[in-house]
Amino acid sequence: MEFKHETVMLDEVIQGLNIKSDGIYVDGTLGGGGHSEEICKKLDKSGLLIGIDRDKDALVASGKRLEKYSCRKIFIQSNYSEIKNVLKDLKLSGVDGAILDLGVSSFQLDNAQRGFSYMRNAPLDMRMNQDDYFTAYDVINGYSEKELSRVIAKYGEERWHSRIAEFIVKERKKEDIKTTEQLVDVIKAAIPAKARREGPHPAKRTFQAIRIEVNEELSRLKKAVGEFCEVLNEGGRFCVISFHSLEDRIVKETFNEKSNPCTCPKEFPICVCGKVAEIKKITRKPMTPSREELENNPRSRSSKLRIIERI
């Protein structure tokens, strides 16, 4: 299957990165290479793009897409939370900019066999890295009712988390839940009819929660955002695109901590803790897609972009 991905807020990201032609830039979520391609266009032969992705298909597809550009390019199969180790292995002390475009790529959603989509029947998988062993099947068929309820509530912010967990456990006693279609049917049965008719697809929040659990997305994100801020050279920019409130909250809180690290009581007239800001915010509030982009790419509707600069 051809690797396709609609790049989100492309112009805003490229402007936000303030790219130097000889700089070093990291795309920590390489995907289809949309952001990376625009970065490569602005780099000369001495510039370097480092593309990181957990998905081998993404690395192969982007490698082909970007081979025509003259800048130096390095593609690495890893998780963006390992950025410090990646740079250490490359013997690099810092970078001039970085981008994280979080969530699932259009390719992963549209490739039914990956099991990310509740609109297509497939084995319960949801692994971003196909070399990993732990899958959605293991969560759905292996977690206790209490654990399932916790995951769906915490990562899906799903009102009906207890009923969904109860129905999953009841159904799997008959036979293992092996496919996305089976799981969707269980979720629909658990949610009252009136609630199903309101809001998004009834399985959306539960699928999000299971995907986050399988890939340890939020714990890895918190580590990654902090480390990316630390590896930026002075004046380097970091752009993060999030797609739901859980992601955006982590990005927002980390940026707040690093731009205003003072721990002194509010009543102190001056700072005595000695902690100084590492970054400054380029976007005080998150940027959102333009009306034109929303019309061309409906999947961008929930995205938010935050940008900081190392000082």
Secondary structure, DSSP 8 states (H G I E B T S, - for coil): -------SSHHHHHHHHT--TT-EEEETT-TTSHHHHHHHHH--TT-EEEEEES-HHHHHHHHHHHTTS-SEEEEEES-GGGHHHHHHHTT---EEEEEEE-S--HHHHH-GGG---TTS--BS---SSTT----HHHHHHHS-HHHHHHHHHHHH--TTHHHHHHHHHHHHTTS---BHHHHHHHHHHHS-HHHHTSSS-TTHHHHHHHHHHHHTHHHHHHHHHHHHHHHEEEEEEEEEEE-SHHHHHHHHHHHHHHHS---S-TT-SS--S----SEEES-SS-B---HHHHHH-GGGTT-EEEEEEE-
